Amino acid sequence: MTGLLVTGIGVVAPTGVGVEEHWSSLVRGEPAIRPVEGFDAQRYGVTLAGQVRDFVPADHVSPQLMVQTDRWTWMSLAAATLAAEDAGYTAPEDVYATSVFLASGSGGNEFSQHEIQGLWAKGPRSVGAYQSIAWFYAASTGQVSIRDGFKGPSGVVVTEAAGGLDSIGWARRVVRRGTPAVLVGGTEAGLCPYAVLCQATGGRLSEATRPEDAYLPFSRRANGHVVGEGGAILLLEEPGAAAARGARRVWGEVAGYAATHDAHHHEDAAPDAVQYARAIRLSLADAGAAPEEVDLVLADGAGVPELDRLELEALAAVFGDRARPVPVTAPSSWTGRLMAGGSALNVATALLAMRDGIVPGTAFLDDPVEAPGVDLVRAGRVQDLSTVVVLARGAGGFNSSLVLRRHEGATS
């Protein structure tokens, strides 16, 4: 099967609302991790987060829909609109020609917290009817589908931080079955007391109080990750359909994808990187690409020493025999980990990097760990990019790998 084309990108992230706003922030090397605003997060052991500060929901969501939905769905609705506008895509007459297949790691946190508080303070009658749908993992998929009239086969992927890539894997299945266009990716909004407490119990959040000490993938100073919100939604199209409607831009091609599972433990990582390396190899085989052809890897970058070690082990297993070490960067270090939204945002970042021939560095990587066979990108660099691998792992053992290629007929 010819790879799907990415024809539209919508970004709502700590680095900015809009694809160019996000990219310019990364290129300038501006950390988007700041002190948490809106509540006292220190009660839960953290003080920093990647918050979307310049997002005005009313600019993107109708008042009627806002009262029914959570902040994460507001972001998905906005990003879906931005992706369609970027692609110049309007709903075709065939309402079944467009699908929505998004990812979610945590659902409608803030909405649920308010309803639970009402339940305990005032009783069951204070809980609104919208609680039953606003928290649900599929809420964003459903609301985008309903609002925009997209009735193709749709769904939601719940594989935590791997979800953004896995939604693309599902989109390929949908297209094989005859649907020419699919919105993929996802957003998250896990920054309220309830959500932060849930994440803090996992023991992987950084307690650092300064951004330069917090989320440090592949650093000897790594001490956990920082929560982030937002993400990206992308429009994928079958090449013939994109050409037939006169798509004005092609960001790149989805050349290969694979996913594996550690099958080890519901929380603890596997003691080796066998299944993670296998996912990378399978995605390269799916793309018909050799390890030597890969110009850049966007890593999962957990920021937890043991998980970083396992990721480097997987990369060495796949790319260690190359004549030159493979460049590896972790752009999520600038935004925090956005769960499903983070892997989707990394796909957008990879496509932008290919467009401009710029590799964003890893934030505050002043003391990197030993990484045989891997070239950890500490500062932004200019580099021609034609094949890029994006990696993601989800808590519980999910491993996903996506291969992107520059589309030779692409226009900027």
C-alpha positions in Angstrom: 0.0 0.0 0.0 1.3 3.5 -0.9 1.9 5.5 2.2 -0.8 7.9 3.3 -0.1 11.6 2.9 -0.2 14.2 5.7 -2.1 17.2 4.2 -3.0 19.1 7.2 -1.7 19.8 10.7 -3.4 21.5 13.7 -1.4 22.2 16.9 -2.6 23.3 20.3 0.4 23.0 22.6 2.4 24.7 25.3 4.7 26.0 22.6 1.8 27.8 20.9 -1.6 27.5 19.1 -1.0 26.9 15.4 1.7 24.9 13.6 4.1 27.7 12.9 3.8 29.1 16.4 4.8 25.7 17.8 7.6 25.3 15.4 9.1 28.8 15.8 9.2 28.2 19.6 11.1 24.9 19.2 13.5 26.4 16.7 14.3 29.3 19.1 14.7 26.8 21.9 12.2 28.4 24.2 11.2 26.2 27.2 7.4 26.0 27.6 7.6 24.3 31.0 6.7 26.9 33.7 5.2 27.1 37.2 1.7 25.6 37.3 -1.0 28.2 37.1 -4.6 27.8 38.3 -4.2 25.7 41.4 -1.6 24.8 44.0 0.1 21.8 42.5 2.8 21.7 45.2 0.3 19.8 47.3 0.8 16.9 44.9 4.6 17.1 44.9 5.1 19.1 41.7 5.4 22.7 40.8 6.0 22.7 37.0 4.0 21.8 33.9 3.7 22.5 30.2 0.4 24.5 30.0 -1.2 25.9 27.0 -1.4 29.6 28.0 -2.7 31.3 24.9 -5.6 29.1 24.2 -9.0 30.9 24.2 -11.7 28.2 24.0 -14.4 30.6 23.0 -12.5 31.4 19.8 -12.8 27.7 18.7 -15.8 26.2 20.4 -19.5 27.3 20.5 -21.0 28.1 24.0 -23.5 25.3 23.6 -20.7 22.7 23.1 -18.4 24.1 25.7 -20.9 23.3 28.5 -21.0 19.7 27.4 -17.3 19.0 27.1 -14.0 19.1 28.8 -10.9 21.2 28.1 -9.2 18.3 26.3 -12.1 18.1 23.9 -12.0 21.9 23.3 -8.4 21.5 22.3 -9.2 18.6 19.9 -12.0 20.6 18.3 -9.7 23.5 17.8 -6.8 21.4 16.5 -9.2 19.5 14.1 -10.4 22.8 12.7 -6.8 24.1 12.3 -5.8 20.8 10.5 -8.7 21.1 8.1 -8.0 24.7 7.4 -4.3 24.0 6.9 -5.3 21.3 4.3 -7.9 23.4 2.6 -10.2 20.4 3.4 -14.0 20.8 3.3 -16.4 18.0 4.0 -17.2 16.2 0.8 -20.8 15.4 -0.2 -20.2 11.8 0.8 -20.4 12.1 4.6 -18.8 8.7 4.9 -15.6 9.7 3.2 -14.0 11.2 6.3 -13.2 9.4 9.5 -12.0 10.6 12.9 -9.6 8.3 14.8 -8.1 10.0 17.8 -6.2 8.9 20.9 -6.7 9.6 24.5 -4.7 8.8 27.6 -6.9 10.2 30.4 -10.2 11.6 29.1 -12.1 14.6 30.6 -10.3 15.2 33.8 -11.4 18.7 34.8 -15.0 18.1 34.0 -15.1 14.9 36.0 -13.4 16.6 39.0 -16.1 19.3 39.1 -18.9 16.8 38.9 -17.3 14.6 41.6 -16.9 17.6 43.9 -20.6 18.5 43.3 -21.6 14.9 44.1 -19.8 14.9 47.4 -20.8 18.4 48.4 -24.4 18.5 47.3 -25.5 15.0 46.4 -26.4 13.1 43.2 -28.8 15.7 41.9 -25.9 18.1 41.4 -24.3 15.9 38.8 -25.2 16.9 35.3 -26.2 14.7 32.4 -23.1 15.6 30.4 -20.8 13.9 32.9 -21.7 10.6 31.2 -20.1 11.7 28.0 -17.6 14.5 28.8 -15.2 12.3 30.7 -15.3 9.4 28.2 -12.2 8.6 26.2 -14.1 8.7 22.9 -15.6 12.2 23.6 -13.3 14.1 21.4 -13.6 11.7 18.5 -17.4 11.9 18.8 -17.7 15.6 19.2 -15.4 16.3 16.2 -17.3 13.8 14.1 -20.7 15.3 15.1 -19.7 18.9 14.7 -18.1 18.5 11.3 -20.4 15.8 9.9 -17.7 13.2 9.4 -19.5 9.8 9.4 -16.8 7.5 8.2 -15.6 4.6 10.5 -14.3 6.3 13.7 -12.9 5.3 17.0 -10.4 6.0 19.8 -7.1 4.5 20.8 -6.3 4.2 24.5 -2.6 3.3 24.7 -1.4 6.2 26.9 1.6 8.1 25.4 1.8 5.7 22.3 -1.7 6.6 21.3 -0.8 9.4 18.9 1.1 7.0 16.7 -1.3 4.2 17.1 -4.2 6.3 15.8 -2.2 6.6 12.6 -1.8 2.8 12.5 -5.6 2.5 12.8 -6.1 5.2 10.1 -4.2 3.0 7.6 -6.6 0.2 8.3 -9.6 2.5 7.8 -8.2 3.7 4.4 -7.5 0.2 3.3 -11.2 -0.5 3.8 -12.2 2.4 1.6 -12.3 5.7 3.5 -10.0 8.2 1.8 -9.4 10.7 4.6 -8.9 10.4 8.4 -8.2 12.8 11.2 -5.7 11.4 13.6 -3.7 12.3 16.6 -5.1 13.7 19.9 -4.9 16.1 22.7 -4.8 15.9 26.5 -5.6 18.1 29.4 -4.3 16.4 32.5 -3.6 19.6 34.5 -6.1 19.8 37.4 -5.8 18.5 40.9 -7.5 15.2 40.2 -5.5 14.5 37.1 -2.1 15.5 38.7 -2.8 13.4 41.7 -3.5 10.4 39.5 -0.2 10.9 37.7 1.8 11.6 40.8 0.9 8.1 42.2 3.0 6.6 39.4 6.1 8.0 40.9 7.5 9.3 37.6 6.9 13.0 38.0 9.8 15.4 38.6 9.8 17.3 41.8 12.2 19.9 40.5 11.2 23.5 41.0 13.3 25.0 38.1 12.6 24.2 34.4 16.3 23.6 33.7 16.3 20.9 36.4 13.0 19.2 35.6 12.3 17.1 32.5 15.7 15.9 31.3 15.6 13.0 28.9 19.0 11.2 28.4 20.7 13.3 31.0 22.6 12.1 34.0 20.4 14.5 36.0 17.2 12.9 34.8 14.6 12.8 37.7 11.3 12.2 36.1 9.0 14.0 33.6 6.8 17.0 33.7 3.1 16.9 32.9 2.0 18.7 29.7 -1.3 19.4 28.0 -2.4 19.9 24.4 -1.3 17.9 21.3 -1.9 17.8 17.6 -4.4 16.5 15.0 -3.4 15.7 11.5 -5.3 15.0 8.3 -4.2 11.9 6.5 -5.4 11.2 2.9 -5.1 8.4 0.4 -2.8 9.8 -2.3 -5.3 9.5 -5.1 -8.0 11.2 -3.1 -5.6 14.0 -2.2 -4.7 14.5 -5.8 -8.3 14.4 -7.0 -9.4 17.2 -4.7 -6.3 19.3 -5.5 -4.6 19.2 -2.1 -2.6 22.3 -1.8 0.1 20.9 0.5 1.7 17.6 1.4 3.7 17.7 4.6 5.0 14.2 4.2 4.3 10.5 3.8 3.5 7.9 6.4 5.8 5.2 5.1 5.8 2.6 7.9 4.3 1.8 11.3 4.5 -1.0 13.9 3.5 -1.6 17.5 4.4 -4.2 20.0 3.7 -4.9 23.7 6.1 -6.0 26.4 3.5 -8.3 28.0 5.5 -7.9 31.2 3.6 -5.9 33.9 0.8 -3.4 34.0 3.0 -0.7 35.5 6.7 -1.8 35.6 8.8 -1.6 32.4 10.2 -4.9 31.0 13.8 -5.6 32.1 15.0 -5.4 28.5 14.2 -3.5 25.3 13.5 -6.5 23.0 9.9 -5.6 22.1 10.7 -1.9 21.8 13.5 -2.7 19.3 11.2 -5.1 17.5 8.6 -2.4 17.0 11.3 -0.2 15.4 12.5 -3.0 13.1 9.0 -3.9 12.1 8.2 -0.3 11.2 11.4 0.0 9.1 10.5 -3.2 7.3 7.0 -1.9 6.7 8.5 1.2 5.1 11.0 -0.8 3.1 13.8 1.2 4.8 17.1 0.2 6.2 18.5 1.6 9.5 21.2 3.4 7.5 18.5 5.4 5.7 17.1 7.0 8.8 18.2 10.6 9.2 16.7 11.3 12.6 14.8 9.7 15.5 12.4 11.6 17.6 12.6 9.6 20.8 10.0 8.9 23.5 12.3 10.5 26.0 10.8 9.4 29.3 13.2 11.4 31.5 13.3 8.4 33.9 16.8 7.0 34.1 15.8 3.3 33.8 13.3 4.0 30.9 15.9 6.2 29.1 18.4 3.4 29.4 16.0 0.9 27.9 15.2 3.3 25.0 18.9 3.8 24.2 19.3 0.0 24.4 16.6 -0.4 21.8 18.1 2.3 19.5 21.6 0.7 19.8 20.1 -2.7 18.9 18.5 -1.3 15.7 21.0 1.3 14.6 24.2 0.3 16.4 25.8 -1.2 13.2 25.6 2.0 11.2 28.8 3.7 10.0 27.6 6.9 11.7 25.6 7.2 14.9 21.9 7.9 14.3 20.8 11.5 15.5 18.3 11.3 18.3 16.3 14.2 19.8 13.5 14.5 22.4 11.5 17.6 21.6 8.9 16.8 24.3 11.6 18.0 26.7 10.5 21.6 25.8 6.8 21.0 26.4 6.4 18.2 29.0 4.9 14.8 28.3 1.5 15.3 26.8 0.5 11.6 26.9 -1.3 10.7 23.7 -1.1 14.3 22.6 2.7 14.2 22.9 3.3 11.5 20.3 0.9 13.3 17.9 2.8 16.5 18.4 6.1 14.8 17.8 4.8 13.7 14.4 3.9 17.3 13.6 7.4 18.3 14.7 9.1 15.7 12.6 7.2 16.9 9.5 8.2 20.5 10.2 11.8 19.4 10.7 11.8 17.7 7.3 10.3 20.7 5.7 12.9 23.2 6.9 15.9 20.9 7.4 16.2 21.8 11.1 16.6 19.4 14.0 15.4 20.8 17.3 17.6 19.9 20.2 16.8 18.3 23.5 16.3 20.8 26.3 19.0 21.3 28.9 21.0 18.3 27.8 24.2 19.5 29.3 25.3 16.2 30.9 24.2 13.4 28.6 24.4 9.7 29.6 26.6 7.3 27.7 24.9 6.5 24.4 26.9 4.1 22.2 25.8 4.2 18.5 23.5 7.2 19.2 24.1 10.9 18.5 22.1 12.7 21.1 21.2 16.1 19.7 21.9 18.7 22.4 21.3 21.9 20.4 19.4 22.6 17.2 21.2 21.9 14.0 20.7 22.3 10.3 20.4 18.9 8.5 18.8 17.5 5.4 16.0 15.1 6.4 14.2 12.7 4.2 13.4 9.7 6.5 12.5 10.3 10.1 11.4 7.8 12.8 9.1 8.8 15.6 8.9 6.6 18.7 6.5 6.4 21.6 5.9 4.2 24.6 2.7 4.0 26.7 2.6 3.0 30.4 1.9 -0.7 30.7 4.2 -1.9 27.9 3.0 -0.2 24.7 5.7 0.4 22.1 5.1 2.2 18.8 7.2 3.3 15.9 6.3 5.4 12.9 8.4 6.1 9.8 7.9 9.3 7.9 9.3 10.2 4.5 9.6 13.5 2.8 7.2 13.7 -0.1 9.0 14.7 -3.2 6.1 16.6 -4.6 5.5 18.4 -1.4 4.8 22.1 -1.3 5.3 24.5 1.6 
